[in-house]
Amino acid sequence: METNAQIYFDNLIYELHSKLGKVVILIDEYDKPILDHISNQSNAEENREFLKNFYGVMKALDANIRFIFLTGVTKFSKVSVFSGPNNLTDLTMSSKYADMLGYTEEELILYFHSYLEMFSKNINVSIETLICDIKRWYNGFRFSEEEIKVYNPFSTLLLINESRFRNYWFESGTPNFLIKLIEEKKFDLLGAEEKTVEAESFSSFSIAEMSIYTLLYQTGYFTIKEYFPEERRYRLGYPNKEIEIAFNKHIISMYSKRSIEDIDSDAGKLYAVLKERDLVSFFEILKAILSSISYQLEIKPEEKHYQFFMYTVLRCIGVNIQVEVTTNKGRIDVVINIPTIIYIIELKLTGTAAQALKQIKEKGYYEKYLLERKQIVLVGVSIDKKKRNFGKWTSEILNTKRITKTKTSKSKKSKD
């Protein structure tokens, strides 16, 4: 079969050239046969070897070919199309083509102004406010060292057609191979947006040594957030709200073995109770989701795993949540920042909820947020190592003159 495929391809190019002139070859998703089997290395290697021989036909018939355009997720090594006389030019991170595959903000305003005007009237907001919302949801893709960002054209067109915000692009094709890799390699997404990667990391990959971090970029789920020219390093992160929300939903679904619909339902409840400062319901929902995670999964007795869980769940609803926030007196475990309230949360694996709350106050973790003019809620949480879940908690509302105790998980006074 391998020999026949090569012969057919060879004959097709040769015959077309002899009758019509030099041939143009367009190949979409050249690496799909490899990525579909990426969790089975022997199958992936076998498919790569097939593609190597198949694409090798183009090397031999270089004189018959006018132009080749090829797309794929990543650049696998030892695939013949990337070497030899028909060596391709990689456009992936070229500044010259940085705005080719998406709409710039100028293009959005110029070509879609009448649609945006109608859309803004329908939802009763100004065009300026609408564009800001579209930017948060679908802009942010950056493909080079230049600070050129583009909108996802697929999502933008569907938004204008449907007149409602949703995860259009992500729903068009879930990255199953990437989700599987994250699960198999136990890749820790916590703090991934703070890491940097060197320029060489974007060159060709072997199947055995694939960087999930750079794969996140090459598949479109991360983008370039900053470039540091002196070190020739990149900081990557989520490009926009669409990707951030959808990707984290799939991560939670993967770990908890629950449907996206169930995750959606719980996520909606979480945001509602955060706005109402209903911490009783907040921790009940978090505990229920964490309890649903398979017991076979390795949940190490470390605070960072509970930080990661809370971080991932709240990113499902697009909440501004940060972990390991640096202050001049230490690091805050979790900060949740919504329009009217800031939650400062300290987790204790070996201590009590009361001790966690005391640490927040003694170290003045709240001080850097006093100028935001929002209500600040301090929350101490203990971890129940036996149940592998959140344990007791206690909270206080910060007042500029005094700190007022509100609720705890048991009564008005902490039982810890």
GIGILIN-V265877 format. One record per residue. N is the residue number from 1. RES is the residue in one small letter. SS is DSSP state (H for helix, E for strand, - for the rest). PSI is psi in degrees with one decimal (none if undefined). BURIAL is b if it has 9 or more other ideal C-beta (glycine too) atoms within 8 Angstrom, else e. Layout:
# GIGILIN-V265877
n=N res=RES ss=SS psi=PSI burial=BURIAL
n=N res=RES ss=SS psi=PSI burial=BURIAL
This chain:
# GIGILIN-V265877
n=1 res=m ss=- psi=-41.0 burial=e
n=2 res=e ss=H psi=-44.7 burial=e
n=3 res=t ss=H psi=-43.1 burial=e
n=4 res=n ss=H psi=-43.3 burial=e
n=5 res=a ss=H psi=-43.8 burial=b
n=6 res=q ss=H psi=-42.0 burial=b
n=7 res=i ss=H psi=-44.9 burial=e
n=8 res=y ss=H psi=-44.2 burial=e
n=9 res=f ss=H psi=-44.1 burial=b
n=10 res=d ss=H psi=-48.2 burial=b
n=11 res=n ss=H psi=-39.8 burial=e
n=12 res=l ss=H psi=-48.4 burial=e
n=13 res=i ss=H psi=-45.8 burial=b
n=14 res=y ss=H psi=-45.4 burial=b
n=15 res=e ss=H psi=-41.8 burial=e
n=16 res=l ss=H psi=-41.6 burial=b
n=17 res=h ss=H psi=-41.6 burial=b
n=18 res=s ss=H psi=-28.3 burial=e
n=19 res=k ss=H psi=-34.2 burial=e
n=20 res=l ss=H psi=-10.7 burial=e
n=21 res=g ss=- psi=-172.6 burial=e
n=22 res=k ss=- psi=146.2 burial=e
n=23 res=v ss=E psi=141.9 burial=b
n=24 res=v ss=E psi=129.2 burial=b
n=25 res=i ss=E psi=124.5 burial=b
n=26 res=l ss=E psi=123.4 burial=e
n=27 res=i ss=E psi=120.5 burial=b
n=28 res=d ss=- psi=138.6 burial=e
n=29 res=e ss=- psi=53.8 burial=e
n=30 res=y ss=- psi=-28.4 burial=b
n=31 res=d ss=- psi=6.4 burial=b
n=32 res=k ss=H psi=-40.4 burial=e
n=33 res=p ss=H psi=-22.3 burial=b
n=34 res=i ss=H psi=-48.9 burial=b
n=35 res=l ss=H psi=-32.9 burial=b
n=36 res=d ss=- psi=-19.7 burial=e
n=37 res=h ss=- psi=24.5 burial=b
n=38 res=i ss=- psi=-24.7 burial=b
n=39 res=s ss=- psi=-8.0 burial=e
n=40 res=n ss=- psi=95.0 burial=e
n=41 res=q ss=H psi=-38.7 burial=e
n=42 res=s ss=H psi=-41.3 burial=e
n=43 res=n ss=H psi=-41.8 burial=e
n=44 res=a ss=H psi=-42.0 burial=b
n=45 res=e ss=H psi=-40.2 burial=b
n=46 res=e ss=H psi=-43.0 burial=e
n=47 res=n ss=H psi=-36.4 burial=b
n=48 res=r ss=H psi=-39.6 burial=b
n=49 res=e ss=H psi=-39.9 burial=e
n=50 res=f ss=H psi=-47.6 burial=b
n=51 res=l ss=H psi=-36.6 burial=b
n=52 res=k ss=H psi=-46.9 burial=b
n=53 res=n ss=H psi=-39.1 burial=b
n=54 res=f ss=H psi=-49.7 burial=b
n=55 res=y ss=H psi=-17.8 burial=b
n=56 res=g ss=H psi=-22.6 burial=b
n=57 res=v ss=H psi=-39.4 burial=b
n=58 res=m ss=H psi=-33.2 burial=b
n=59 res=k ss=H psi=-43.9 burial=b
n=60 res=a ss=H psi=-28.7 burial=e
n=61 res=l ss=- psi=30.1 burial=b
n=62 res=d ss=H psi=-36.6 burial=b
n=63 res=a ss=H psi=-17.8 burial=e
n=64 res=n ss=H psi=-4.8 burial=b
n=65 res=i ss=E psi=130.1 burial=b
n=66 res=r ss=E psi=-41.0 burial=e
n=67 res=f ss=E psi=140.0 burial=e
n=68 res=i ss=E psi=131.7 burial=b
n=69 res=f ss=E psi=124.6 burial=e
n=70 res=l ss=E psi=136.7 burial=b
n=71 res=t ss=- psi=155.5 burial=e
n=72 res=g ss=- psi=174.7 burial=b
n=73 res=v ss=- psi=-50.6 burial=e
n=74 res=t ss=- psi=169.1 burial=b
n=75 res=k ss=- psi=94.2 burial=b
n=76 res=f ss=E psi=138.1 burial=b
n=77 res=s ss=- psi=161.6 burial=e
n=78 res=k ss=- psi=29.8 burial=e
n=79 res=v ss=- psi=119.0 burial=b
n=80 res=s ss=H psi=-19.5 burial=b
n=81 res=v ss=H psi=-20.5 burial=b
n=82 res=f ss=H psi=10.5 burial=b
n=83 res=s ss=- psi=169.7 burial=e
n=84 res=g ss=- psi=-167.7 burial=e
n=85 res=p ss=- psi=-27.7 burial=e
n=86 res=n ss=- psi=36.8 burial=b
n=87 res=n ss=- psi=125.5 burial=e
n=88 res=l ss=- psi=154.0 burial=e
n=89 res=t ss=- psi=122.3 burial=e
n=90 res=d ss=- psi=115.5 burial=e
n=91 res=l ss=- psi=-5.1 burial=e
n=92 res=t ss=- psi=-47.8 burial=e
n=93 res=m ss=- psi=29.2 burial=e
n=94 res=s ss=- psi=126.8 burial=b
n=95 res=s ss=H psi=-29.9 burial=e
n=96 res=k ss=H psi=-28.9 burial=e
n=97 res=y ss=H psi=18.5 burial=b
n=98 res=a ss=- psi=-27.5 burial=b
n=99 res=d ss=- psi=17.2 burial=e
n=100 res=m ss=- psi=-35.9 burial=e
n=101 res=l ss=- psi=50.7 burial=e
n=102 res=g ss=- psi=167.7 burial=b
n=103 res=y ss=E psi=133.3 burial=b
n=104 res=t ss=- psi=166.6 burial=b
n=105 res=e ss=H psi=-37.2 burial=b
n=106 res=e ss=H psi=-41.3 burial=e
n=107 res=e ss=H psi=-39.7 burial=e
n=108 res=l ss=H psi=-47.9 burial=b
n=109 res=i ss=H psi=-40.3 burial=b
n=110 res=l ss=H psi=-49.6 burial=e
n=111 res=y ss=H psi=-18.2 burial=e
n=112 res=f ss=- psi=18.7 burial=b
n=113 res=h ss=H psi=-44.8 burial=e
n=114 res=s ss=H psi=-37.1 burial=e
n=115 res=y ss=H psi=-40.4 burial=e
n=116 res=l ss=H psi=-35.8 burial=b
n=117 res=e ss=H psi=-45.5 burial=b
n=118 res=m ss=H psi=-45.6 burial=e
n=119 res=f ss=H psi=-47.0 burial=b
n=120 res=s ss=H psi=-37.0 burial=b
n=121 res=k ss=H psi=-39.1 burial=e
n=122 res=n ss=H psi=-36.3 burial=e
n=123 res=i ss=H psi=5.1 burial=e
n=124 res=n ss=- psi=47.5 burial=e
n=125 res=v ss=- psi=163.9 burial=e
n=126 res=s ss=- psi=158.0 burial=e
n=127 res=i ss=H psi=-38.3 burial=e
n=128 res=e ss=H psi=-43.4 burial=e
n=129 res=t ss=H psi=-41.1 burial=b
n=130 res=l ss=H psi=-45.7 burial=b
n=131 res=i ss=H psi=-38.7 burial=b
n=132 res=c ss=H psi=-41.0 burial=e
n=133 res=d ss=H psi=-43.3 burial=b
n=134 res=i ss=H psi=-38.8 burial=b
n=135 res=k ss=H psi=-44.7 burial=b
n=136 res=r ss=H psi=-35.8 burial=e
n=137 res=w ss=H psi=-41.5 burial=b
n=138 res=y ss=H psi=-4.7 burial=b
n=139 res=n ss=- psi=-174.2 burial=b
n=140 res=g ss=- psi=-5.9 burial=b
n=141 res=f ss=E psi=123.5 burial=b
n=142 res=r ss=E psi=124.3 burial=b
n=143 res=f ss=- psi=13.4 burial=b
n=144 res=s ss=- psi=-179.3 burial=b
n=145 res=e ss=- psi=-25.4 burial=e
n=146 res=e ss=- psi=146.0 burial=e
n=147 res=e ss=- psi=56.8 burial=e
n=148 res=i ss=- psi=121.3 burial=b
n=149 res=k ss=E psi=144.7 burial=b
n=150 res=v ss=E psi=157.9 burial=b
n=151 res=y ss=E psi=146.1 burial=b
n=152 res=n ss=- psi=115.0 burial=b
n=153 res=p ss=H psi=-34.8 burial=b
n=154 res=f ss=H psi=-52.1 burial=b
n=155 res=s ss=H psi=-38.6 burial=b
n=156 res=t ss=H psi=-44.1 burial=b
n=157 res=l ss=H psi=-42.4 burial=e
n=158 res=l ss=H psi=-34.4 burial=b
n=159 res=l ss=H psi=-47.9 burial=b
n=160 res=i ss=H psi=-35.8 burial=b
n=161 res=n ss=H psi=-40.4 burial=e
n=162 res=e ss=H psi=-20.5 burial=e
n=163 res=s ss=- psi=38.3 burial=e
n=164 res=r ss=- psi=147.6 burial=e
n=165 res=f ss=- psi=129.2 burial=e
n=166 res=r ss=- psi=177.7 burial=e
n=167 res=n ss=- psi=74.0 burial=e
n=168 res=y ss=H psi=-52.1 burial=b
n=169 res=w ss=H psi=-44.2 burial=b
n=170 res=f ss=H psi=-39.2 burial=b
n=171 res=e ss=H psi=-18.5 burial=e
n=172 res=s ss=- psi=-15.1 burial=e
n=173 res=g ss=- psi=98.9 burial=e
n=174 res=t ss=- psi=134.6 burial=e
n=175 res=p ss=- psi=70.6 burial=b
n=176 res=n ss=H psi=-40.4 burial=e
n=177 res=f ss=H psi=-35.7 burial=b
n=178 res=l ss=H psi=-41.9 burial=b
n=179 res=i ss=H psi=-41.8 burial=b
n=180 res=k ss=H psi=-42.4 burial=b
n=181 res=l ss=H psi=-42.4 burial=b
n=182 res=i ss=H psi=-41.0 burial=b
n=183 res=e ss=H psi=-47.6 burial=b
n=184 res=e ss=H psi=-41.0 burial=e
n=185 res=k ss=- psi=4.0 burial=e
n=186 res=k ss=- psi=46.1 burial=e
n=187 res=f ss=- psi=128.8 burial=e
n=188 res=d ss=- psi=109.9 burial=e
n=189 res=l ss=- psi=-12.4 burial=b
n=190 res=l ss=- psi=120.1 burial=b
n=191 res=g ss=- psi=5.8 burial=b
n=192 res=a ss=H psi=-29.9 burial=b
n=193 res=e ss=H psi=-7.7 burial=b
n=194 res=e ss=H psi=-10.8 burial=e
n=195 res=k ss=- psi=159.8 burial=b
n=196 res=t ss=E psi=158.2 burial=e
n=197 res=v ss=E psi=143.6 burial=b
n=198 res=e ss=E psi=157.7 burial=b
n=199 res=a ss=H psi=-36.3 burial=e
n=200 res=e ss=H psi=-17.6 burial=e
n=201 res=s ss=H psi=-16.0 burial=b
n=202 res=f ss=H psi=4.1 burial=b
n=203 res=s ss=- psi=-169.6 burial=e
n=204 res=s ss=- psi=149.5 burial=e
n=205 res=f ss=E psi=150.4 burial=b
n=206 res=s ss=- psi=156.6 burial=b
n=207 res=i ss=- psi=-34.9 burial=b
n=208 res=a ss=- psi=-24.0 burial=e
n=209 res=e ss=- psi=73.1 burial=e
n=210 res=m ss=- psi=128.9 burial=b
n=211 res=s ss=- psi=115.0 burial=b
n=212 res=i ss=H psi=-35.3 burial=b
n=213 res=y ss=H psi=-47.9 burial=b
n=214 res=t ss=H psi=-27.4 burial=b
n=215 res=l ss=H psi=-36.2 burial=b
n=216 res=l ss=H psi=-36.5 burial=b
n=217 res=y ss=H psi=-46.5 burial=b
n=218 res=q ss=H psi=-23.8 burial=b
n=219 res=t ss=- psi=-6.6 burial=b
n=220 res=g ss=- psi=2.2 burial=b
n=221 res=y ss=- psi=-22.5 burial=b
n=222 res=f ss=- psi=158.0 burial=b
n=223 res=t ss=E psi=175.3 burial=b
n=224 res=i ss=E psi=121.8 burial=b
n=225 res=k ss=E psi=-38.3 burial=b
n=226 res=e ss=E psi=150.1 burial=e
n=227 res=y ss=E psi=133.3 burial=e
n=228 res=f ss=E psi=95.5 burial=b
n=229 res=p ss=- psi=-36.4 burial=e
n=230 res=e ss=- psi=-40.1 burial=e
n=231 res=e ss=- psi=-9.4 burial=e
n=232 res=r ss=- psi=51.5 burial=e
n=233 res=r ss=E psi=155.3 burial=b
n=234 res=y ss=E psi=141.5 burial=b
n=235 res=r ss=E psi=127.3 burial=b
n=236 res=l ss=E psi=162.6 burial=b
n=237 res=g ss=E psi=175.8 burial=b
n=238 res=y ss=- psi=134.5 burial=b
n=239 res=p ss=- psi=-33.7 burial=b
n=240 res=n ss=- psi=-179.4 burial=b
n=241 res=k ss=H psi=-38.5 burial=e
n=242 res=e ss=H psi=-50.6 burial=b
n=243 res=i ss=H psi=-43.7 burial=b
n=244 res=e ss=H psi=-48.4 burial=b
n=245 res=i ss=H psi=-51.5 burial=b
n=246 res=a ss=H psi=-43.4 burial=b
n=247 res=f ss=H psi=-43.4 burial=b
n=248 res=n ss=H psi=-31.0 burial=b
n=249 res=k ss=H psi=-42.6 burial=b
n=250 res=h ss=H psi=-33.1 burial=b
n=251 res=i ss=H psi=-47.0 burial=b
n=252 res=i ss=H psi=-41.5 burial=b
n=253 res=s ss=H psi=-40.6 burial=b
n=254 res=m ss=H psi=-47.2 burial=b
n=255 res=y ss=H psi=-36.1 burial=b
n=256 res=s ss=H psi=-11.3 burial=b
n=257 res=k ss=- psi=32.1 burial=e
n=258 res=r ss=- psi=157.6 burial=b
n=259 res=s ss=- psi=157.8 burial=e
n=260 res=i ss=H psi=-34.0 burial=e
n=261 res=e ss=H psi=-41.8 burial=e
n=262 res=d ss=H psi=-40.0 burial=e
n=263 res=i ss=H psi=-42.6 burial=b
n=264 res=d ss=H psi=-45.0 burial=b
n=265 res=s ss=H psi=-47.8 burial=e
n=266 res=d ss=H psi=-37.7 burial=b
n=267 res=a ss=H psi=-42.5 burial=b
n=268 res=g ss=H psi=-40.0 burial=b
n=269 res=k ss=H psi=-40.0 burial=b
n=270 res=l ss=H psi=-43.8 burial=b
n=271 res=y ss=H psi=-39.4 burial=b
n=272 res=a ss=H psi=-43.7 burial=e
n=273 res=v ss=H psi=-29.1 burial=b
n=274 res=l ss=H psi=-41.0 burial=b
n=275 res=k ss=H psi=-34.3 burial=b
n=276 res=e ss=- psi=-0.8 burial=e
n=277 res=r ss=- psi=35.5 burial=b
n=278 res=d ss=- psi=82.3 burial=e
n=279 res=l ss=H psi=-23.3 burial=b
n=280 res=v ss=H psi=-52.7 burial=e
n=281 res=s ss=H psi=-36.7 burial=b
n=282 res=f ss=H psi=-50.7 burial=b
n=283 res=f ss=H psi=-28.7 burial=b
n=284 res=e ss=H psi=-43.7 burial=e
n=285 res=i ss=H psi=-44.4 burial=b
n=286 res=l ss=H psi=-44.6 burial=b
n=287 res=k ss=H psi=-40.2 burial=b
n=288 res=a ss=H psi=-42.7 burial=b
n=289 res=i ss=H psi=-45.0 burial=b
n=290 res=l ss=H psi=-35.1 burial=b
n=291 res=s ss=H psi=-26.4 burial=e
n=292 res=s ss=- psi=-10.1 burial=e
n=293 res=i ss=- psi=134.3 burial=b
n=294 res=s ss=- psi=135.3 burial=e
n=295 res=y ss=- psi=-16.6 burial=e
n=296 res=q ss=- psi=-21.0 burial=e
n=297 res=l ss=- psi=143.4 burial=e
n=298 res=e ss=- psi=107.1 burial=e
n=299 res=i ss=- psi=100.2 burial=e
n=300 res=k ss=- psi=148.2 burial=e
n=301 res=p ss=- psi=67.8 burial=e
n=302 res=e ss=- psi=144.8 burial=e
n=303 res=e ss=H psi=-34.4 burial=b
n=304 res=k ss=H psi=-26.8 burial=e
n=305 res=h ss=H psi=-31.8 burial=b
n=306 res=y ss=H psi=-32.4 burial=b
n=307 res=q ss=H psi=-48.1 burial=b
n=308 res=f ss=H psi=-43.1 burial=b
n=309 res=f ss=H psi=-50.2 burial=b
n=310 res=m ss=H psi=-42.9 burial=b
n=311 res=y ss=H psi=-48.7 burial=b
n=312 res=t ss=H psi=-43.0 burial=b
n=313 res=v ss=H psi=-44.9 burial=b
n=314 res=l ss=H psi=-24.8 burial=b
n=315 res=r ss=H psi=-20.4 burial=b
n=316 res=c ss=- psi=-24.7 burial=b
n=317 res=i ss=- psi=13.2 burial=b
n=318 res=g ss=- psi=20.3 burial=e
n=319 res=v ss=- psi=142.0 burial=b
n=320 res=n ss=E psi=101.6 burial=e
n=321 res=i ss=E psi=135.6 burial=b
n=322 res=q ss=E psi=148.6 burial=e
n=323 res=v ss=E psi=155.9 burial=b
n=324 res=e ss=E psi=50.4 burial=b
n=325 res=v ss=E psi=123.1 burial=e
n=326 res=t ss=E psi=134.0 burial=e
n=327 res=t ss=E psi=177.3 burial=b
n=328 res=n ss=- psi=-3.9 burial=e
n=329 res=k ss=- psi=7.6 burial=e
n=330 res=g ss=E psi=-161.2 burial=e
n=331 res=r ss=E psi=131.8 burial=e
n=332 res=i ss=E psi=132.3 burial=b
n=333 res=d ss=E psi=-52.4 burial=b
n=334 res=v ss=E psi=136.2 burial=b
n=335 res=v ss=E psi=122.8 burial=b
n=336 res=i ss=E psi=123.2 burial=b
n=337 res=n ss=E psi=105.6 burial=b
n=338 res=i ss=- psi=171.4 burial=b
n=339 res=p ss=- psi=-35.4 burial=e
n=340 res=t ss=- psi=-11.1 burial=e
n=341 res=i ss=E psi=143.4 burial=b
n=342 res=i ss=E psi=124.3 burial=b
n=343 res=y ss=E psi=126.0 burial=b
n=344 res=i ss=E psi=117.0 burial=b
n=345 res=i ss=E psi=131.6 burial=b
n=346 res=e ss=E psi=129.2 burial=b
n=347 res=l ss=E psi=142.0 burial=b
n=348 res=k ss=E psi=118.5 burial=b
n=349 res=l ss=- psi=-35.9 burial=b
n=350 res=t ss=- psi=-13.5 burial=e
n=351 res=g ss=- psi=-171.9 burial=e
n=352 res=t ss=- psi=168.1 burial=b
n=353 res=a ss=H psi=-38.1 burial=b
n=354 res=a ss=H psi=-39.4 burial=b
n=355 res=q ss=H psi=-37.3 burial=b
n=356 res=a ss=H psi=-43.7 burial=b
n=357 res=l ss=H psi=-40.3 burial=b
n=358 res=k ss=H psi=-38.9 burial=b
n=359 res=q ss=H psi=-41.9 burial=b
n=360 res=i ss=H psi=-45.4 burial=b
n=361 res=k ss=H psi=-43.7 burial=b
n=362 res=e ss=H psi=-35.4 burial=e
n=363 res=k ss=- psi=0.0 burial=b
n=364 res=g ss=- psi=40.0 burial=e
n=365 res=y ss=- psi=-24.5 burial=b
n=366 res=y ss=- psi=-14.1 burial=b
n=367 res=e ss=H psi=-37.3 burial=e
n=368 res=k ss=H psi=-9.4 burial=e
n=369 res=y ss=H psi=1.9 burial=b
n=370 res=l ss=H psi=-30.1 burial=e
n=371 res=l ss=H psi=-6.5 burial=e
n=372 res=e ss=H psi=-10.0 burial=e
n=373 res=r ss=- psi=42.2 burial=e
n=374 res=k ss=- psi=159.8 burial=b
n=375 res=q ss=E psi=134.3 burial=b
n=376 res=i ss=E psi=124.1 burial=b
n=377 res=v ss=E psi=125.1 burial=b
n=378 res=l ss=E psi=131.0 burial=b
n=379 res=v ss=E psi=123.0 burial=b
n=380 res=g ss=E psi=133.4 burial=b
n=381 res=v ss=E psi=132.8 burial=b
n=382 res=s ss=E psi=151.1 burial=b
n=383 res=i ss=E psi=129.1 burial=b
n=384 res=d ss=E psi=98.9 burial=b
n=385 res=k ss=- psi=-32.4 burial=e
n=386 res=k ss=- psi=-44.5 burial=e
n=387 res=k ss=- psi=-8.3 burial=e
n=388 res=r ss=- psi=53.9 burial=e
n=389 res=n ss=E psi=174.3 burial=b
n=390 res=f ss=E psi=140.2 burial=b
n=391 res=g ss=E psi=-127.5 burial=b
n=392 res=k ss=E psi=158.6 burial=b
n=393 res=w ss=E psi=158.5 burial=b
n=394 res=t ss=E psi=150.0 burial=b
n=395 res=s ss=E psi=157.5 burial=b
n=396 res=e ss=E psi=146.6 burial=b
n=397 res=i ss=E psi=129.1 burial=b
n=398 res=l ss=E psi=131.1 burial=b
n=399 res=n ss=- psi=145.2 burial=e
n=400 res=t ss=- psi=-25.3 burial=e
n=401 res=k ss=- psi=-33.2 burial=e
n=402 res=r ss=- psi=161.0 burial=e
n=403 res=i ss=E psi=122.3 burial=b
n=404 res=t ss=E psi=125.0 burial=e
n=405 res=k ss=E psi=135.4 burial=e
n=406 res=t ss=E psi=-87.4 burial=e
n=407 res=k ss=E psi=158.5 burial=e
n=408 res=t ss=E psi=176.0 burial=b
n=409 res=s ss=- psi=-14.4 burial=b
n=410 res=k ss=- psi=-46.9 burial=e
n=411 res=s ss=- psi=-170.8 burial=e
n=412 res=k ss=- psi=-19.4 burial=e
n=413 res=k ss=- psi=141.6 burial=e
n=414 res=s ss=- psi=136.2 burial=b
n=415 res=k ss=- psi=-1.2 burial=e
n=416 res=d ss=- psi=none burial=b
